[in-house]
Amino acid sequence: MAHRWNDFVDKVYGCWLGKCICGTIGAPYEGYKGKMDVDFTPELFAEMLPNDDLDLQVLWLDVIEQNGPDFTSLDLAKAFYEKYPPSPGEYATFKKNFELGLKPPFTGKFNNSFYHEGMGCPIRSEIWACLAPWNPKMAAALAAKDGCLDHDGESIIAEQYLAAMESMAFNERISIRELIIKSLSFIDNNSKFYAFIGKVLEWCDKYADIDAVFSRVLRDYGHSDCTNMFQNLSIIISALLLGREDLTTTTMMALNCGFDTDCTCATVGALLGIRLGGNAILTKYSIPDQTYKLGATITRRSYSVKDLADDVAKASVLFSKKNSKYDIKDVPQDLPTSIPPKPRFPVKVSFTYSDGKPSIRPGDVKQIKIRLIPVYNMRDGGTVSITAPEGITVKPQSQHFRFGLMKPELIFTVSAAKDIPVLMEKNLLKVNVTLKKGDTHDFYFGFVGDQVWRVYGPFWENKTYVAPPKAKESYYAGLGGAKTEDDALTIMRQFHLNMKADWEKEYLEDQLLGGAVLPDRLLQDPKYQGFLAYITGDRFRFEDFMSNSMPCVVYMLRDLFVPEEVEACLQIGHSDAFKLWINGDLIAYSDNTEHWTPENVHRKHIKLKRGNNRIVLKLARTSGTTDFSIMFTKSGPCTSHFTEFGSSCGI
């Protein structure tokens, strides 16, 4: 079916107008977890508010205008890192990983256990739909190149799903329900998300009430984070199904469910905007064209939403040769279908970690594989050389290659010395590719150094203290204090079946903080000698370094190496009681159990001296598993992380 250019541009305009207007409606309520009762009024979008849902997609447009349809995830990653200052949640994780030398998809996979299923990438789906209209398969493929920057798995699938749905929405003959169902054809049918959409459809049919549907969703998919993808996608899908295709009704349905309201409102607004068209929205609400506020450090020709829509529509022409569904008969003749090629190295260079893990610890021996693909037919070869930081060795340091029938794949071994004095978190390796004709290209990749800790323990107590019995003595008498037979049975069985982590008892404070010497009788006890533990990423559990399951207390010691004196913000995640000292000062503590998040506790203005800074942790496991994490950020929450620190290994 042929389409007209002006009609297409109007639908693109509706997409971004709906995104901006409805995102602004939701923005002031972002993060409120609970039912609201906000009534619609045009005053809710009297002034457009900044929104990362839009910011990054405008940045992606800038990347595409410079690189064309053959852009890569790495092109997006560089722009994200260099030109988008805000750093909440997964954005900060992406930037930390990218700074550590990781490339997509590892920037989204590594050390991202809390945010990997967030809304940060599903909210970036519209750009791919507008660049691949009527082609949901292509839109989903483009979305995957984006989502892997800062997410993994299900959230990437959710972005692909929304991109496919929005791409199909350019065909107004397909109903909302059909869009929701047909879009499933373009995602992994074995994914959790695929089954989830089926459940939301079922519950919408059963309850026909968005509050009831959301209550049911939380039973199976609820998450403490207001930005978690599953619960917010359920709001989007339910509002679209139950909102009768009315822009304000649907938007207010989404808003009044709460949680990530700027994202849910913006997404339903964008999809319905595609179906309505921009001019219809302006007419219905008697408003002029809107302007948006941009958080990315780029300059557009204007900040008019109409100009943005025109620019996106023009960029879609660059993809028209790849889009078999792009059937617009009256595309303006002056619009380019390609961009002038940039001077590029004539060989595509990629690498993989052979074990799939970008981390390294003292004594590790790792392998990497470097693959070379010529851009055009060539027979000559060249040399690949790798330079590593101090304490890291690469063998061989260089290898020759030649192009032929098979694409060269070179394997290098990367090792960390067993006796490395300081293992830095950032370990960048420089790869140089030099062709025989003289062309040369450098790129960097990283291994993330594990944290090095010494662990003491476990220390545990009986539920009831009973003095050790002597010959012919029974310890049962020491279990006294029961007033009833039931109490006596409870005390006895608790003594037999349970233990306790005595949080108040000071087992090693004098030695680890005060410099006291252990008594001779304890010197050979393994729990006082301690053992080394290597922690990958920021989050760990007792089970990562001990295989017992009992309630207990452990102490952990790390000499944090800091190259220059800095002031940092400390973000602590914990699920059980803890105390944390830095250089002898008690910085933070809690005697409560919590649901772990990366940011249960914040401490600003932590001064770290140049050289070693001794961290002492006292952690309890009172029940179940214990999660703990430490992150050092530069200016508080939602700011960039420090990546220049390391661990002194001689503890």
N, C-alpha and C positions, 0 to 999 in steps of 0.2 A: 504494500500500500504506500503510495507516494504521499509525502508530507510537504507543507509549505514552510518556508524559512521563518516568516513572521510569527506563525503559530508556534513553531518550535521555540523561538526566542521568548515568546510570551510565557510558555510553560517553564522555561528555565528561570525567567524572572519570577514567576509564581513560587518556584522552589526556594529561591533565596529570600524573597520577601516573606514567605511563610516561616522560613528558618529564623530570620531576624526578629520579626514581630512576635512570634510565639515564644522564641527563646527569651526575649525581653520580658514577656509576661511571666515566665517561670523563674527567671534569674533571682529575684529578691527572696524567693522561698526555697532556694536550693539547699538541700541538706536537712530540711524539716522532715522528720520521720513520724508520720501520723496523719490521720484524716483531717482535711481542712474544709472550710466552707466559704471559699472566696467567690464572689459574684463577678461576672464579666462587666467591665467598663472599658471604653477606649482609653481611659487614662492609664490603664495598665501598660500601654506601650506608647505613651506620649513622648518618651525619649528613649532611643535605642541604647541598650547597655552593652558593654563589651562581653564577649563570650568566646571561650576557646573552641566551642563547637564550630564557629565560623572562622576564627583566626587561622587555624592550621590548614583549613581548606583553601583559604586565600593564599597562604604560603605555598601549598601544593600547586595552585594555579601558576604561581610565579616560577616554580621549578619546571612545570610542563612548558611554559612559554619559552624557557631557555633551552630545554632538552628535548622537547617533542615527545612523541608516543613511545620512544625507546628508553624513557627514563628508568632508573633502577631504584630499588629500595635504598641503596646507599646514597643516591642523589637526594632523596627525601630526608634521610637521616642527617646528612650534612646540613641541610637547611634548617631542620628542627633544632639541631644542636647550636648552630651559629646565630639563628635569627628569631628564636622564640624564647624570651627570658623566663616567663612563668614556669614554675617547676613543682606543681602539686603531684603527689602520689606517683603514678606510673611514669609521668613525664620526668620526674627527678630520677627514677630508677633507670629509664632509658638514657638520660644524659650521663649518669654515673657510669653505666656500662659502656657507652660509646667513648667516653673519656678514658676508660680503662683499655681501650683498643678492641672491644668486641664489635662485631658487625651484625646487622640483621641476618638471621632471626635471633641470634643470641642476645641482642640488646633487649628483646622482649621476654626471653625465656629465663635468663640467668638471674638469680637472686630477686625474684619477683613473685614470691608465693602469695602475697596478699592482694596485689593489684592486677594480676595477669588476667583476671576475668572482670575487669572494670569496664566502664562505659567510654573510656577515653578514645577507643578506635571506632566503635559502632557509630559514634556521633560524627564521624568524618566520612560517611558513606555517600553523601549527595554529589560530591564532585565527580565521583566515578560513574554515577548514574547519568549525570549530565554530559559526560564525555563519551559515554557509550549508550545513548538512548536506543530503546527498542531492542537492546542486545544484553539481556541479563547475565548471560554466561560471561561475556567480556567484562561487564561491570564488576562481577564477582571476582574475576581474575585480577583486575586492577586493584580492587580493595584489599586483596591478600598481600600485595606488595607494600601496602601502607600499614596494615594492622600488625604485622610482625615487628615493627619498630619498637613497640612498647607493650605488646600483649602476646599471649600465646593461646593456642587451642581454641576454646569455645568463643572467646571474644572476637577473634579473627573471623570465625565462622559467622558470628552475629553481624559483623560489618559486611561480609559478603552477602548475607541474606538481605539486609536492608538495601544494599546497592542494587541487588537483583530486583527487588520489589520496586524500588524507585525508578529503575530503568524501564520496567514494564509499565509503570504508571503513566508514561508518556502516551500509552495507548488507552484512551479514555473509555473504550468499550469494555475493558476488563474491570469487573467489580472489585471492590475492596477485598471481599472474601476470597475471590479468585486470586488476587494478587498475593494474599497471605499464603494460600495453599500452593500455588504454582511456583512461588519463589523457593519452596523447599527442594525443587528439582535441581537447584544449582549449588547445594551445599552437601556436605558429607552426611549421608543418611544413617550412618552409624554413630553420629555425634550425639552428645547429651542435648545439645541445642535443638536438633531436629525433633527429638521426642518431646522436648519441652513445648515447642510451638503446637504440636498436636494436642498436648494437654491443655494449653491455654484455649485453643479452639473448642475443645470438649467442655471446659468449664464455662466459657462464655455462652455456649448453647444451653448448658444446664441451669446456670444461675441468672443469666441476662442482667447482671448487676455488677458493675466494676468493683465495688467494694467487696462483694462476696467472692469474686474471682481472685482479687488480690489477697484476701485472707487465705484462700485455698493455696495460692502460689507460695505464700510464706511458709506454709507447712512443709513443703517439699524443697523449696529453693531459697528460703530466706537467708540473708547474710547481714552481718552487723554494719557493713559499709554502705552508706547511702548511695554510693556510685556503683555498686555491684551490678553487673550486666543483667543477670537473669531476672531479678525482681523488676528492674526498670524496663526491660523489653516486654515483660508481661503487661505493664501499664500501657506501653505504646500499642501493642497488638489489641488489648482489650478496648482501649479508647477508640481505635480505628474501627473495630467491629461494632461497637455499641454507640458510637457518636453520630450515626446517621449521615456521615460525610459532610457534616456542618463544621466549619473551621472553628468557630468559637465554642460550640458544644463539646467537640472532641478535645480541644485544648484545655478547657476548664475541667473536663473529666480527668485528664492526665494530671493537671496541676493539683487538684484536690486529693489525689492519692499521696502526694508528698514524695519524699526521697529525692532523686536527682532531677528536680523539676525543670531546670533549664534545658536539660537534655531531652527529657520525655516530651516536653511541649514543643521544642524546636524540631524534633524529628517528625511528630505528627503534623506540624505546620508545614514542613517542607514537602511531605508526600501529598498532603491535600492541596498545597500550593501548586504542585505540578498539575494536578487534575483541574484546578480552578483557573489557573493562569493569573499572571500578575495584574493585568488591567481589571479583571473582575474583582480582585481583592481591593484595589484602589477605589473602584466605584462603589462597592458594597459598604465600605467603611468611610467613604468620603475623605480620604487622606491623600496627601501628595506622595511622591516618591520619597523613600526613606534613605537616610545615611547610616552607615555602620561605623563602629569604632574598632580600630585594628590594634591588636596587641603584638603582632609580629613586627620586627624592625625592617620592613620593606616599604616601598612607596608605590602606590597605585596612581593611575592618572586622575582618579577622583575616589571618593568614598561613598558615592551614590550606589544604591543597591541595583539600580537599572544598569549602570555602567558595568558593575560586577557581572551581572547576568549576560550582558552583551559580550564581555570578554570571555566568559566561560563558553558561550555558544560559539564564538570564533575559535576557541581552542578545540572544540569538538571536531572541527573540520580537519585538524591535524590527525585525528584518529579515523577519519572517514574511510581511508583505504584499507584499514584493518577491520572496520566494522561493516560486515556484509548486510546489516539491517539498516544502514544509514541511507535512507532513500528520500532525500530532500531535493526536489527538482529545481528550485530557484535559489540555491546558495549563491550569494553575491560573488561575482567573478573575481573581485579584487582580494578575496580572502585566501591566504596561502594554505596549501594542503601539506606543506612540509616547512621545516626551518633549515637555514643554512647549516651544514654540518660543522661541528666544532672540531678543531684539531685534537685528535685523540691518539693515544698510544695504539698501534695497530694489533695489539694482542690483548684479549680479555684474560685477566688473571684472577683466579679464585682460589680459596683455600678452605680446608676442613680440618677440624680436630678429629683424629682417628677414633678416639674413644667418645666423642661427642661432648666432652667436658672441657671448658676453657679455663679450668682452675689448675693450680700447681702448688706443691708443698715440698719441703726439703727432702731430697733423695728421689723425687719423682723422675721418671723417664717417660716422656710423651712423644707421640708422633703426630706430625702434620703432613697433609698432602696438598701440594700446590699443582693446580691444573692450568694449562696454557692453551687458549683457543685463538687462533689467528682470525682477525676480522675479514681478511681476504686471503686468497690462495697464496701461500708462500712456502718455500722449501728451506730457506736458511733458518738457522736456529739462533742460539745465544747462550747466555749464562744467567742463572739465578743464584744470588748470594743473599745470605741472611746474617744480620748483625744483631746480637743480643745484649741486654744490659748486664752489668756486673753480677756474677753469681749464677747466671744462666748460660748454658753452653748449647751450641747447635752443631750437629754433625750430620753430613759434611757441611762445611761453611758455605760451599758453593757447588753447583752441579751444572753441567752442560746439557743442552737439549737441542733437538732438531725436529722440525715439523715434517710429517709424512702422512701415511694413511691413518695412523693413530695419533690422537691428541696427547701431547706429553703430560704425564703425571709424575711428579717428583716427590719423593718421601724424604723428609728430614726428621731427625731425632732431636728433641728439645729436653734438656735435663736441668734440674735445679740441684746445686751442690748439697750434699748431706750436711756439711758444716757451714752453710751460708750464714754469715753473722746476722744479717738483717734481710728478711724477706718482705719486699715492698708489695703493696696491694697492686700497684700498677707496674706491669712488666711489658714494655712495648718492644717488639721485634721489628726491625726494618728489613723489608724485602726489596732488593734491587733486581730488576730484570733488564738486562742489556742485550740487545740484538746485535748480530754480526755487522749489520749496516750502520751501527752506531746509535740507534734510537735507545733511549733509556727511560725507565719508569720506576718510581719508588712508591711503596705503600707500606702501611703499618698494620700489625695486628697484635693482640695482647693475650697474655696469660694472667689471670687474676690470682695473686698470691693468697693462700689460705691464712687465716688468723692462727697464730701460734699461742697456745695457752698451756699452763701447767695446772692440773686438776688434783685437788686433795679431797679424799673421802672414799667411800661414803661414810657419813657419821649418822647414827641412828640410835633410838632409844626404844625401850619397851613402853607399851601403853601405861603400865603401872610399874613404878620402880619397886623392885624387890631385891634385897641384899642377897648376894650369892650364898646359897646354902652350904653348910658344912656337912661332914660325914654324918649319916643317920638323921639329917634334918630334912624336913619338907619345906619347900618354898611356898606352899599354898597358904600358909598362915600369913605370909606377907601380902597376900591379895585381899586383906581385910577391908573394912569400911563399908561393906554392903549392908543395907538396912532390910532388904528383903531377899528371898531366895532367887527371884528373877534378877535382881541386881548382882548377886553373887555369881550366877551363871554368866551374865553378860561380861563381868570383869574377867572371869576365868577364860572365856572364849576369846575375848579381845586380846588377852595376854598371849594366848596360843596362836591366834590367826593374824594378828596385826602388829604394826610398829608405829612409831611416830617420828616426824621430823621436828626435833626440839629447836625451834627457831631462835629462842632466847639464849640457849647455851652457847658460850664462847669456847669453841674448840681450838681455834688457831689465830684469833685476833692478836694476841700478844706476840706471836711469832711473825705473822705476815705484816703487821702494822707497827709493832713496837720493837722489833728486833730481838725479842727474847729467844733463847736457845731451847730446843726441845729437850726434855729429860732423856737420859740415856736409854731408858726402858722403851721409849717410843721410836727410837731412831731406825729400827729395823722393820717397823710396822708399815706395810705398803701404803696404807691410807695417809700416813704422815709424810712418806717420801714423795708421794705424788707421781703423776705420769703425764706425758705430753699428749695433748689433744689438738687436732687440726680442724678448724671450723671453716667450712666453705660458705661464703656469703655472710650476711648479717644475722640470720636467724638460726638458732640451734635448740636442740632438746637434749636432756640427759641421755636419751637413748642413742644419740649420735656418738657417744664415747663410753657409755656403760651399758651392759646388757642386763643389769638387774632391774627389777620392777618395784622395789620396796620404797616406802616413804623414807626420805633421808635429806641430809644437808650436804652440800659440797662447797668448797672454796675454789675459785679459779683466779689465776694470776696471769696477767699479760703485760709485757713491757712494750707499750705503744711507742713506736719510733716516729718522731715528728721532725722533719728536716729544718723547719724554721718556726719560731714562736708564733702562735696564732691564738685567736679567741674563737671558740666554736659553740654551736648549740648541740646539746646532747639529746637525742631522741631514744627513749628506752621502751621496748615492748616486753611485757612480762605477763605470765599467767599465775604466778605464785609469789610468795614472799621473797624479797631480795634486799640486799644492801650493796651499794657501790661506792668505793673509794677511789679517788685519783690522787696520786702523790700524797697519800696519808689523810686527805680531807674527805669526809663523808659528803658525797655529792647528792645522792638520792637513795631513798629506801621506801619500801612498802611492806606492810604485814598483811595485805589483803590478797585474796585470789581475784583474778580478772580474766575476762576473755581477751586473749592476746590480740593486739594490733601492733603495727610498727611504731605507734605513737601513743602508748598509754601514759607516758611521762615525758615532759619537756623540761630541760634545764638550760637556760641561756647563759652567756657570758662565762663559759668554761675556759680558763686560761691553760693552754698547753705549752710547755716549755720546749725549747729546742733540745733534741736528743730523746732519751727514754723517759716515758711517763708511765709510772706503774699503776695499773688498774687492778684492783682486788674486788672480786665479786663473791658475795655469799648468797647462795641460792638454795631454796627449799623445794622439795617435791612432796607436798602434803597429800596429794591424791591424783591419780591418773598420770598424765604426761605434763611436763613443764616446758613451756616455750619461753625463749628469751631472745632479745636482740638489742644491739647497740648500733646507732648510726650517728655520725658527726656531720652536721650540716653547717652551712656558712653563715646563715642569718636567721635561723629559726625554721618553723614548719613551712613546707612548700617552697623551699629554696634548694639550691644545688648542694650536693654532697662533696666533702673532701675526698680526694682520691690519692693524695700524696703521702699517706701514712703507711706504716709497715709494722712488722713485728720483729723485735730482737729475739733471736732464737736461742740464746744461751741462758734461758731461765731455768 
